[in-house]
Amino acid sequence: MEIYFWAFLVGGLICVIGQLMFDLAKLTPAHTMSILVVVGAILGGLGLYEPLIDFAGAGATVPITSFGNALVKGALQEAENTGLVGILTGIFEVTSAGISAAIIFGFIAALLAKPKG
């Protein structure tokens, strides 16, 4: 039961940071999302994001910061296995399912939704 509390707290804190970036810094959604992905990538590269995932579970894996972590994690794993080319292939290997799902479900939503205006 304790893991749910920490997942809620950490995930909520990440979302609050994003909301503050909207409200106080007046950043666009694209800027905010990009910054959160880069922060997740930096934390992943420094080895700090995996302990956060171990601690908070879905509270750290669901927000967009986890995508940045996944990019770096995949690149580093493949770079170890195949060298320099692995940096590019590792990024796509680890994140391809999520990107594909976003494209497919976005397309289906576009077919089913009525456009405004």
FIKOLZA-1660 file (N, C-alpha, C; in steps of 0.1 Angstrom, whole numbers, plus 5000, padded with zeros to 4 digits):
% residues 117
   i   px   py   pz ch aa at
   1 5008 4988 5000  A  M  N
   1 5000 5000 5000  A  M CA
   1 5009 5013 5000  A  M  C
   2 5021 5011 5006  A  E  N
   2 5030 5023 5006  A  E CA
   2 5034 5027 4993  A  E  C
   3 5036 5018 4983  A  I  N
   3 5041 5021 4970  A  I CA
   3 5031 5030 4963  A  I  C
   4 5018 5028 4965  A  Y  N
   4 5008 5037 4959  A  Y CA
   4 5009 5051 4964  A  Y  C
   5 5012 5053 4976  A  F  N
   5 5014 5066 4982  A  F CA
   5 5026 5073 4975  A  F  C
   6 5037 5066 4974  A  W  N
   6 5049 5072 4968  A  W CA
   6 5048 5074 4953  A  W  C
   7 5041 5065 4947  A  A  N
   7 5038 5067 4932  A  A CA
   7 5029 5080 4930  A  A  C
   8 5019 5081 4938  A  F  N
   8 5011 5093 4937  A  F CA
   8 5018 5106 4940  A  F  C
   9 5027 5105 4951  A  L  N
   9 5034 5117 4955  A  L CA
   9 5045 5121 4944  A  L  C
  10 5052 5112 4939  A  V  N
  10 5063 5115 4930  A  V CA
  10 5057 5119 4916  A  V  C
  11 5047 5111 4911  A  G  N
  11 5040 5114 4899  A  G CA
  11 5033 5128 4900  A  G  C
  12 5027 5130 4911  A  G  N
  12 5021 5143 4913  A  G CA
  12 5030 5155 4913  A  G  C
  13 5042 5152 4919  A  L  N
  13 5052 5163 4920  A  L CA
  13 5058 5166 4906  A  L  C
  14 5060 5156 4898  A  I  N
  14 5064 5158 4884  A  I CA
  14 5054 5166 4877  A  I  C
  15 5041 5163 4879  A  C  N
  15 5030 5170 4872  A  C CA
  15 5029 5185 4877  A  C  C
  16 5031 5187 4890  A  V  N
  16 5031 5200 4896  A  V CA
  16 5042 5209 4890  A  V  C
  17 5054 5203 4888  A  I  N
  17 5065 5210 4882  A  I CA
  17 5061 5214 4868  A  I  C
  18 5056 5205 4860  A  G  N
  18 5051 5209 4847  A  G CA
  18 5041 5220 4847  A  G  C
  19 5031 5219 4856  A  Q  N
  19 5021 5229 4857  A  Q CA
  19 5027 5243 4861  A  Q  C
  20 5036 5243 4870  A  L  N
  20 5043 5255 4873  A  L CA
  20 5051 5261 4862  A  L  C
  21 5056 5253 4854  A  M  N
  21 5063 5258 4842  A  M CA
  21 5053 5265 4832  A  M  C
  22 5041 5259 4831  A  F  N
  22 5030 5266 4823  A  F CA
  22 5027 5279 4829  A  F  C
  23 5023 5279 4842  A  D  N
  23 5017 5290 4849  A  D CA
  23 5027 5301 4852  A  D  C
  24 5038 5298 4858  A  L  N
  24 5048 5308 4862  A  L CA
  24 5058 5313 4851  A  L  C
  25 5063 5303 4844  A  A  N
  25 5073 5306 4834  A  A CA
  25 5066 5309 4820  A  A  C
  26 5053 5307 4820  A  K  N
  26 5046 5310 4807  A  K CA
  26 5052 5302 4795  A  K  C
  27 5056 5290 4798  A  L  N
  27 5062 5282 4787  A  L CA
  27 5050 5275 4779  A  L  C
  28 5052 5272 4767  A  T  N
  28 5042 5265 4759  A  T CA
  28 5043 5250 4763  A  T  C
  29 5032 5243 4759  A  P  N
  29 5032 5229 4762  A  P CA
  29 5044 5222 4755  A  P  C
  30 5048 5226 4743  A  A  N
  30 5059 5220 4737  A  A CA
  30 5072 5222 4744  A  A  C
  31 5074 5234 4749  A  H  N
  31 5086 5237 4756  A  H CA
  31 5087 5230 4770  A  H  C
  32 5075 5229 4776  A  T  N
  32 5075 5222 4789  A  T CA
  32 5078 5207 4787  A  T  C
  33 5071 5201 4777  A  M  N
  33 5073 5187 4775  A  M CA
  33 5088 5184 4771  A  M  C
  34 5094 5193 4763  A  S  N
  34 5108 5191 4759  A  S CA
  34 5117 5192 4771  A  S  C
  35 5115 5201 4779  A  I  N
  35 5123 5203 4791  A  I CA
  35 5122 5191 4800  A  I  C
  36 5110 5186 4802  A  L  N
  36 5108 5174 4811  A  L CA
  36 5115 5162 4805  A  L  C
  37 5114 5160 4792  A  V  N
  37 5121 5149 4786  A  V CA
  37 5136 5150 4787  A  V  C
  38 5141 5162 4786  A  V  N
  38 5156 5164 4787  A  V CA
  38 5160 5162 4802  A  V  C
  39 5152 5167 4811  A  V  N
  39 5155 5164 4825  A  V CA
  39 5155 5149 4828  A  V  C
  40 5145 5142 4823  A  G  N
  40 5145 5127 4825  A  G CA
  40 5157 5121 4819  A  G  C
  41 5161 5126 4807  A  A  N
  41 5173 5120 4800  A  A CA
  41 5186 5123 4808  A  A  C
  42 5187 5135 4813  A  I  N
  42 5199 5138 4821  A  I CA
  42 5199 5130 4834  A  I  C
  43 5188 5129 4841  A  L  N
  43 5188 5121 4853  A  L CA
  43 5191 5106 4850  A  L  C
  44 5186 5101 4839  A  G  N
  44 5188 5088 4834  A  G CA
  44 5203 5086 4831  A  G  C
  45 5209 5095 4824  A  G  N
  45 5223 5094 4821  A  G CA
  45 5232 5095 4833  A  G  C
  46 5228 5102 4843  A  L  N
  46 5236 5102 4856  A  L CA
  46 5233 5091 4865  A  L  C
  47 5223 5082 4861  A  G  N
  47 5220 5070 4869  A  G CA
  47 5211 5074 4881  A  G  C
  48 5204 5085 4880  A  L  N
  48 5195 5089 4891  A  L CA
  48 5181 5085 4889  A  L  C
  49 5177 5082 4877  A  Y  N
  49 5163 5080 4874  A  Y CA
  49 5158 5066 4878  A  Y  C
  50 5167 5056 4875  A  E  N
  50 5164 5042 4879  A  E CA
  50 5161 5040 4894  A  E  C
  51 5169 5046 4903  A  P  N
  51 5165 5046 4917  A  P CA
  51 5151 5052 4920  A  P  C
  52 5148 5063 4913  A  L  N
  52 5135 5069 4914  A  L CA
  52 5124 5060 4910  A  L  C
  53 5126 5052 4899  A  I  N
  53 5116 5042 4894  A  I CA
  53 5115 5031 4905  A  I  C
  54 5126 5027 4910  A  D  N
  54 5125 5016 4921  A  D CA
  54 5118 5021 4933  A  D  C
  55 5119 5034 4936  A  F  N
  55 5112 5039 4948  A  F CA
  55 5097 5042 4945  A  F  C
  56 5094 5048 4934  A  A  N
  56 5081 5053 4932  A  A CA
  56 5073 5045 4921  A  A  C
  57 5078 5036 4915  A  G  N
  57 5071 5027 4905  A  G CA
  57 5065 5036 4894  A  G  C
  58 5052 5034 4892  A  A  N
  58 5045 5041 4881  A  A CA
  58 5045 5056 4883  A  A  C
  59 5047 5061 4895  A  G  N
  59 5048 5075 4897  A  G CA
  59 5060 5081 4889  A  G  C
  60 5070 5073 4886  A  A  N
  60 5082 5078 4879  A  A CA
  60 5082 5072 4864  A  A  C
  61 5074 5061 4862  A  T  N
  61 5075 5056 4848  A  T CA
  61 5064 5062 4839  A  T  C
  62 5053 5067 4845  A  V  N
  62 5042 5072 4836  A  V CA
  62 5045 5086 4831  A  V  C
  63 5050 5095 4839  A  P  N
  63 5052 5109 4834  A  P CA
  63 5062 5109 4822  A  P  C
  64 5062 5120 4815  A  I  N
  64 5070 5122 4802  A  I CA
  64 5085 5122 4806  A  I  C
  65 5089 5124 4818  A  T  N
  65 5103 5123 4821  A  T CA
  65 5109 5109 4819  A  T  C
  66 5100 5099 4821  A  S  N
  66 5104 5086 4819  A  S CA
  66 5108 5083 4804  A  S  C
  67 5102 5090 4795  A  F  N
  67 5106 5089 4781  A  F CA
  67 5120 5093 4778  A  F  C
  68 5124 5104 4784  A  G  N
  68 5138 5108 4783  A  G CA
  68 5148 5098 4789  A  G  C
  69 5144 5092 4800  A  N  N
  69 5152 5082 4807  A  N CA
  69 5153 5070 4798  A  N  C
  70 5142 5066 4791  A  A  N
  70 5142 5054 4783  A  A CA
  70 5151 5056 4770  A  A  C
  71 5151 5068 4765  A  L  N
  71 5159 5072 4754  A  L CA
  71 5174 5069 4757  A  L  C
  72 5178 5075 4768  A  V  N
  72 5192 5074 4773  A  V CA
  72 5195 5059 4776  A  V  C
  73 5186 5053 4783  A  K  N
  73 5189 5039 4787  A  K CA
  73 5191 5030 4775  A  K  C
  74 5182 5031 4765  A  G  N
  74 5184 5023 4753  A  G CA
  74 5197 5027 4745  A  G  C
  75 5200 5039 4745  A  A  N
  75 5212 5043 4738  A  A CA
  75 5224 5038 4744  A  A  C
  76 5225 5039 4758  A  L  N
  76 5236 5034 4765  A  L CA
  76 5238 5018 4764  A  L  C
  77 5226 5011 4765  A  Q  N
  77 5227 4997 4764  A  Q CA
  77 5232 4992 4750  A  Q  C
  78 5227 4998 4740  A  E  N
  78 5231 4994 4727  A  E CA
  78 5245 4999 4723  A  E  C
  79 5249 5010 4729  A  A  N
  79 5263 5015 4727  A  A CA
  79 5273 5005 4733  A  A  C
  80 5269 4999 4744  A  E  N
  80 5278 4989 4750  A  E CA
  80 5279 4976 4741  A  E  C
  81 5268 4973 4735  A  N  N
  81 5267 4960 4727  A  N CA
  81 5273 4962 4713  A  N  C
  82 5270 4973 4707  A  T  N
  82 5273 4974 4692  A  T CA
  82 5282 4986 4689  A  T  C
  83 5285 4994 4699  A  G  N
  83 5294 5006 4696  A  G CA
  83 5286 5018 4693  A  G  C
  84 5292 5027 4685  A  L  N
  84 5287 5040 4682  A  L CA
  84 5273 5039 4675  A  L  C
  85 5271 5030 4666  A  V  N
  85 5259 5029 4659  A  V CA
  85 5247 5025 4668  A  V  C
  86 5251 5018 4679  A  G  N
  86 5241 5014 4689  A  G CA
  86 5234 5026 4696  A  G  C
  87 5240 5037 4696  A  I  N
  87 5234 5049 4702  A  I CA
  87 5221 5052 4695  A  I  C
  88 5221 5052 4682  A  L  N
  88 5209 5055 4674  A  L CA
  88 5199 5044 4674  A  L  C
  89 5204 5032 4672  A  T  N
  89 5195 5020 4671  A  T CA
  89 5189 5018 4685  A  T  C
  90 5196 5020 4696  A  G  N
  90 5191 5017 4709  A  G CA
  90 5180 5027 4713  A  G  C
  91 5180 5039 4708  A  I  N
  91 5170 5048 4711  A  I CA
  91 5157 5043 4705  A  I  C
  92 5157 5039 4692  A  F  N
  92 5145 5034 4686  A  F CA
  92 5140 5021 4691  A  F  C
  93 5150 5012 4694  A  E  N
  93 5146 4999 4699  A  E CA
  93 5138 4999 4712  A  E  C
  94 5142 5008 4721  A  V  N
  94 5135 5008 4734  A  V CA
  94 5122 5016 4734  A  V  C
  95 5121 5026 4725  A  T  N
  95 5109 5035 4725  A  T CA
  95 5100 5033 4714  A  T  C
  96 5103 5024 4705  A  S  N
  96 5095 5022 4693  A  S CA
  96 5080 5018 4696  A  S  C
  97 5078 5009 4706  A  A  N
  97 5064 5005 4709  A  A CA
  97 5056 5017 4714  A  A  C
  98 5061 5025 4723  A  G  N
  98 5054 5037 4727  A  G CA
  98 5051 5047 4716  A  G  C
  99 5061 5050 4708  A  I  N
  99 5059 5059 4697  A  I CA
  99 5049 5053 4687  A  I  C
 100 5050 5041 4684  A  S  N
 100 5040 5034 4675  A  S CA
 100 5026 5035 4680  A  S  C
 101 5024 5032 4693  A  A  N
 101 5011 5033 4699  A  A CA
 101 5006 5047 4699  A  A  C
 102 5014 5057 4701  A  A  N
 102 5009 5071 4700  A  A CA
 102 5005 5074 4686  A  A  C
 103 5012 5070 4676  A  I  N
 103 5008 5073 4662  A  I CA
 103 4995 5065 4659  A  I  C
 104 4994 5053 4662  A  I  N
 104 4982 5045 4658  A  I CA
 104 4970 5050 4666  A  I  C
 105 4971 5052 4679  A  F  N
 105 4959 5056 4686  A  F CA
 105 4955 5071 4682  A  F  C
 106 4965 5079 4679  A  G  N
 106 4962 5093 4675  A  G CA
 106 4955 5092 4661  A  G  C
 107 4959 5083 4652  A  F  N
 107 4952 5082 4639  A  F CA
 107 4938 5077 4641  A  F  C
 108 4936 5067 4650  A  I  N
 108 4922 5062 4652  A  I CA
 108 4914 5073 4658  A  I  C
 109 4919 5081 4668  A  A  N
 109 4911 5092 4674  A  A CA
 109 4908 5102 4663  A  A  C
 110 4917 5105 4654  A  A  N
 110 4914 5114 4644  A  A CA
 110 4903 5109 4634  A  A  C
 111 4902 5096 4632  A  L  N
 111 4892 5091 4624  A  L CA
 111 4878 5091 4631  A  L  C
 112 4878 5089 4644  A  L  N
 112 4865 5088 4651  A  L CA
 112 4860 5102 4656  A  L  C
 113 4869 5111 4658  A  A  N
 113 4864 5124 4663  A  A CA
 113 4859 5133 4652  A  A  C
 114 4849 5141 4656  A  K  N
 114 4844 5151 4647  A  K CA
 114 4852 5164 4649  A  K  C
 115 4857 5170 4638  A  P  N
 115 4865 5182 4639  A  P CA
 115 4855 5194 4643  A  P  C
 116 4861 5203 4650  A  K  N
 116 4853 5215 4654  A  K CA
 116 4853 5225 4642  A  K  C
 117 4842 5233 4641  A  G  N
 117 4842 5244 4632  A  G CA
 117 4835 5241 4620  A  G  C
% end
